Amino acid sequence: MSTIGVRRSAEPVPSCDRTVTYGELPGVLPKADWLILCCPASSVTRGIANAATFAALPDGAHFINVSRGEIAVEKEIIAALQSGKLAGAYLDVFEREPLDPASALWDMPNVLISPHTASHSQGQNEAIFEIFLDNLARFRDGQKLRNDVDDLS
């Protein structure tokens, strides 16, 4: 596999075989079986994964977004998946979070959704521990769990 990194400057990145600028992205998309976004949100990157981007990819390409939700146009991801242009998508960020329970992405067999947990904040571990202990007690008592992602009611 060869890798092409895309960034503000074409300055080489050691782990990439080639590095291009965001402006050069359309020219390299036809060679990309995988489009993996892990870029910051900026005026240059907002909406960068859109219908034109997906159309430039080879049929059956895969898309991964672990950057920011506003980087990709959700309805255009769905359209590319439904048409078969994209074979699959792996998403942990969305235009609006949490992802709407009515979103088609939840039920698409070619989509994997995971939680975006890229950073930590002060007190986060304590909060997680408190929720865990509360849920353990709720589970033991046969009560509804807090933050149950399978319960979309």
Residue frames relative to the residue before (quaternion, step in Angstrom):
aa qw qx qy qz dx dy dz
M 1.0000 0.0000 0.0000 0.0000 0.00 0.00 0.00
S 0.1725 -0.7504 0.6235 0.1357 3.54 -1.07 0.69
T 0.2465 -0.7821 0.5609 0.1137 3.55 -1.11 0.73
I 0.1409 -0.7563 0.6354 0.0669 3.50 -1.11 0.84
G 0.2018 -0.7786 0.5857 0.1001 3.55 -0.67 1.11
V 0.1602 -0.7710 0.6113 0.0789 3.54 -1.07 0.78
R 0.1578 0.7862 -0.5775 0.1532 3.55 -0.80 1.03
R 0.7447 -0.3976 0.2803 0.4568 3.59 -1.28 -0.03
S 0.7811 0.1615 -0.0966 0.5953 3.58 0.99 -0.76
A 0.5005 -0.6551 0.4761 0.3061 3.55 -1.20 0.45
E 0.2812 0.7651 -0.5255 0.2438 3.56 1.23 0.38
P 0.5185 -0.6829 0.4121 0.3082 3.61 -0.71 1.03
V 0.2198 -0.7190 0.6467 0.1286 3.50 -1.24 0.69
P 0.5371 -0.6834 0.3815 0.3146 3.62 -0.64 1.07
S 0.7349 0.4272 -0.2561 0.4602 3.62 0.92 -0.76
C 0.6586 0.4815 -0.3116 0.4872 3.61 1.26 0.01
D 0.4884 -0.6597 0.4925 0.2894 3.55 -1.09 0.75
R 0.7776 0.0349 0.0168 0.6276 3.53 1.21 -0.66
T 0.1264 -0.7730 0.6161 0.0835 3.57 -1.13 0.60
V 0.0377 -0.7862 0.6167 -0.0104 3.55 -0.96 0.97
T 0.5391 -0.5995 0.4754 0.3520 3.56 -1.30 0.22
Y 0.6819 -0.4629 0.3622 0.4354 3.56 -1.29 0.27
G 0.6371 0.5478 -0.3239 0.4348 3.58 1.02 -0.73
E 0.6922 0.4607 -0.2667 0.4873 3.56 1.19 -0.53
L 0.3878 0.7601 -0.4548 0.2548 3.59 1.27 -0.12
P 0.6578 0.5194 -0.3526 0.4162 3.68 0.72 -0.86
G 0.6625 0.5353 -0.3030 0.4276 3.59 1.06 -0.70
V 0.7281 0.4051 -0.2444 0.4960 3.60 1.15 -0.50
L 0.4892 0.6971 -0.4206 0.3127 3.62 1.19 -0.32
P 0.6369 0.5398 -0.3641 0.4129 3.67 0.90 -0.69
K 0.6872 0.4539 -0.2800 0.4933 3.62 1.23 -0.32
A 0.6071 0.6088 -0.3267 0.3925 3.59 1.29 -0.15
D 0.2165 -0.7658 0.5947 0.1140 3.56 -0.56 1.16
W 0.7563 0.1882 -0.1053 0.6177 3.56 1.27 -0.49
L 0.0992 -0.7482 0.6532 0.0613 3.55 -0.97 0.92
I 0.0232 -0.8115 0.5816 -0.0527 3.55 -0.44 1.25
L 0.1280 -0.8104 0.5703 0.0401 3.55 -0.58 1.17
C 0.1464 0.7541 -0.6288 0.1205 3.54 -0.84 1.06
C 0.3571 0.7505 -0.4595 0.3133 3.51 1.02 0.95
P 0.5572 -0.5890 0.4509 0.3732 3.58 -1.23 0.30
A 0.5112 -0.5935 0.5060 0.3610 3.55 -1.26 0.32
S 0.1785 0.7593 -0.6065 0.1542 3.55 -0.85 1.01
S 0.6889 -0.4506 0.3431 0.4523 3.56 -1.26 0.06
V 0.6502 0.5136 -0.3125 0.4646 3.60 1.15 -0.55
T 0.7733 0.3943 -0.1950 0.4566 3.59 0.91 -0.87
R 0.5176 0.6494 -0.4286 0.3560 3.62 1.13 -0.45
G 0.8452 0.1076 -0.1127 0.5112 3.58 -0.74 1.11
I 0.3523 0.7766 -0.4696 0.2286 3.59 1.24 0.21
A 0.6918 0.3727 -0.2579 0.5621 3.59 1.16 -0.55
N 0.2247 0.7814 -0.5287 0.2437 3.52 -0.05 1.37
A 0.7778 -0.3472 0.2300 0.4706 3.57 -1.28 -0.05
A 0.6575 0.5037 -0.3193 0.4604 3.62 0.93 -0.82
T 0.6306 0.5302 -0.3270 0.4630 3.58 1.02 -0.80
F 0.6938 0.4696 -0.2817 0.4678 3.57 0.82 -0.98
A 0.6293 0.5376 -0.3370 0.4487 3.61 1.03 -0.72
A 0.6704 0.5090 -0.2971 0.4509 3.60 1.08 -0.69
L 0.5830 0.5800 -0.3718 0.4306 3.59 1.22 -0.40
P 0.5667 -0.5573 0.4520 0.4049 3.61 -1.15 0.36
D 0.5929 -0.5431 0.4409 0.3990 3.57 -1.16 0.52
G 0.8056 0.2791 -0.2128 0.4773 3.55 -1.00 0.85
A 0.3808 0.7187 -0.4941 0.3072 3.59 1.23 0.31
H 0.3387 -0.7132 0.5763 0.2110 3.55 -1.32 0.31
F 0.2052 -0.7828 0.5820 0.0801 3.54 -1.16 0.70
I 0.0417 -0.7708 0.6357 -0.0005 3.56 -0.95 0.97
N 0.0160 -0.7893 0.6137 0.0039 3.57 -0.89 0.95
V 0.0860 0.7748 -0.6173 0.1057 3.53 -0.55 1.26
S 0.4660 0.6861 -0.4376 0.3472 3.57 1.20 0.47
R 0.6946 -0.3384 0.3199 0.5484 3.55 -0.20 -1.34
G 0.6306 -0.5963 0.3555 0.3469 3.55 -1.07 0.75
E 0.6930 0.4981 -0.2878 0.4346 3.57 0.96 -0.83
I 0.4887 0.6594 -0.4322 0.3737 3.59 1.25 0.00
A 0.7835 0.2668 -0.1234 0.5475 3.58 1.09 -0.73
V 0.3813 -0.6973 0.5628 0.2274 3.56 -1.12 0.74
E 0.3999 -0.7894 0.4170 0.2072 3.52 -0.19 1.37
K 0.6720 0.4918 -0.3168 0.4541 3.61 0.83 -0.90
E 0.6673 0.4902 -0.3014 0.4729 3.59 1.11 -0.60
I 0.5567 0.5412 -0.3876 0.4969 3.59 1.22 -0.39
I 0.6618 0.5156 -0.3020 0.4527 3.56 0.86 -1.02
A 0.6608 0.5082 -0.3098 0.4573 3.60 0.89 -0.90
A 0.6661 0.4960 -0.3058 0.4655 3.61 0.94 -0.86
L 0.6480 0.5001 -0.3156 0.4801 3.59 1.06 -0.69
Q 0.6718 0.5063 -0.2981 0.4510 3.58 0.91 -0.91
S 0.6910 0.4728 -0.2802 0.4695 3.58 1.03 -0.75
G 0.4968 -0.6495 0.4352 0.3768 3.59 1.22 -0.39
K 0.4068 0.7046 -0.4842 0.3219 3.59 1.26 0.00
L 0.7292 0.2400 -0.1557 0.6216 3.55 1.06 -0.84
A 0.3742 -0.7272 0.5304 0.2233 3.56 -0.90 0.91
G 0.8079 -0.0945 0.0830 0.5758 3.54 1.13 -0.59
A 0.1407 -0.7625 0.6243 0.0953 3.52 -1.32 0.41
Y 0.1501 -0.7528 0.6395 0.0432 3.50 -1.14 0.85
L 0.0349 0.8545 -0.5038 0.1216 3.54 -0.21 1.33
D 0.0107 0.7862 -0.6173 -0.0266 3.54 -1.05 0.74
V 0.7079 0.3081 -0.2593 0.5803 3.56 1.27 0.37
F 0.1120 -0.8031 0.5851 0.0123 3.54 -1.13 0.71
E 0.6682 -0.5033 0.3575 0.4152 3.57 -1.22 0.45
R 0.7677 0.0755 -0.0416 0.6350 3.57 1.02 -0.82
E 0.0847 -0.8036 0.5888 0.0187 3.54 -0.82 1.01
P 0.4771 -0.2126 -0.8519 0.0385 1.42 -1.93 1.53
L 0.6511 -0.5089 0.3896 0.4067 3.54 -1.25 0.44
D 0.5414 -0.6390 0.4506 0.3091 3.55 -0.90 1.01
P 0.4971 -0.6686 0.4607 0.3061 3.63 -0.81 0.93
A 0.6697 0.4958 -0.2978 0.4659 3.60 1.17 -0.49
S 0.4350 0.7148 -0.4585 0.2993 3.62 1.23 -0.11
A 0.5234 -0.6429 0.4730 0.2982 3.54 -1.03 0.86
L 0.5490 0.6444 -0.3943 0.3576 3.59 1.12 -0.54
W 0.5991 0.5996 -0.3611 0.3889 3.62 1.02 -0.74
D 0.7996 0.3339 -0.1466 0.4772 3.59 0.91 -0.90
M 0.4881 0.6637 -0.4459 0.3498 3.59 1.21 0.06
P 0.4378 -0.7322 0.4557 0.2542 3.61 -0.72 1.04
N 0.7077 0.4393 -0.2556 0.4908 3.60 1.20 -0.38
V 0.6197 0.5119 -0.3434 0.4858 3.59 1.22 0.53
L 0.1133 -0.7433 0.6552 0.0730 3.53 -1.08 0.85
I 0.1200 -0.7862 0.6052 0.0348 3.55 -0.87 1.02
S 0.0127 0.7883 -0.6144 0.0308 3.54 -0.92 0.95
P 0.5558 -0.6109 0.4324 0.3618 3.59 -1.16 0.42
H 0.4012 -0.6969 0.5437 0.2402 3.55 -1.07 0.76
T 0.1452 0.7953 -0.5686 0.1520 3.57 -0.29 1.26
A 0.1588 0.8494 -0.4852 0.1339 3.54 0.76 1.06
S 0.7973 0.2314 -0.1372 0.5403 3.59 1.11 -0.28
H 0.3136 -0.7244 0.5826 0.1939 3.51 -1.33 0.20
S 0.1706 -0.7769 0.5966 0.1069 3.52 -1.16 0.58
Q 0.6560 -0.5050 0.3739 0.4181 3.52 -1.23 0.40
G 0.8145 0.2295 -0.1946 0.4961 3.56 -0.84 1.02
Q 0.4388 0.7223 -0.4489 0.2902 3.59 1.26 -0.12
N 0.6720 0.4983 -0.3163 0.4472 3.61 0.81 -0.91
E 0.6382 0.5216 -0.3249 0.4639 3.58 1.01 -0.79
A 0.6520 0.5112 -0.3110 0.4657 3.59 0.99 -0.85
I 0.6452 0.5104 -0.3183 0.4710 3.59 0.98 -0.83
F 0.6487 0.5202 -0.3115 0.4600 3.56 0.94 -0.88
E 0.6496 0.5164 -0.3112 0.4632 3.59 0.98 -0.86
I 0.6542 0.4967 -0.3103 0.4785 3.61 0.97 -0.85
F 0.6301 0.5360 -0.3350 0.4510 3.58 0.97 -0.84
L 0.6877 0.4784 -0.2913 0.4618 3.59 0.81 -0.98
D 0.6346 0.5164 -0.3264 0.4733 3.58 1.02 -0.78
N 0.6743 0.4867 -0.2963 0.4697 3.59 0.93 -0.88
L 0.6023 0.5448 -0.3617 0.4578 3.58 1.04 -0.66
A 0.6627 0.4888 -0.3000 0.4816 3.58 0.93 -0.89
R 0.6446 0.5134 -0.3188 0.4683 3.60 0.98 -0.83
F 0.6371 0.5313 -0.3231 0.4554 3.58 0.96 -0.87
R 0.6628 0.5133 -0.2929 0.4597 3.57 0.90 -0.96
D 0.7340 0.4124 -0.2195 0.4929 3.58 1.09 -0.79
G 0.4960 -0.6837 0.4105 0.3435 3.59 1.31 0.08
Q 0.4599 0.6847 -0.4432 0.3510 3.59 1.18 0.50
K 0.6377 -0.5081 0.4173 0.4013 3.54 -1.34 0.31
L 0.4144 -0.7181 0.5104 0.2281 3.60 -0.98 0.90
R 0.4903 -0.6172 0.5244 0.3220 3.57 -1.24 0.49
N 0.8604 0.1414 -0.1022 0.4789 3.56 -1.14 0.67
D 0.2698 0.7763 -0.5238 0.2241 3.59 1.06 0.70
V 0.2899 -0.8029 0.4980 0.1524 3.59 -0.33 1.25
D 0.6409 0.5125 -0.3417 0.4581 3.61 1.16 -0.31
D 0.6517 0.4662 -0.3068 0.5136 3.58 1.28 -0.21
L 0.0507 -0.8391 0.5414 -0.0146 3.55 -0.11 1.28
S 0.3950 0.7314 -0.4788 0.2826 3.59 1.18 0.36
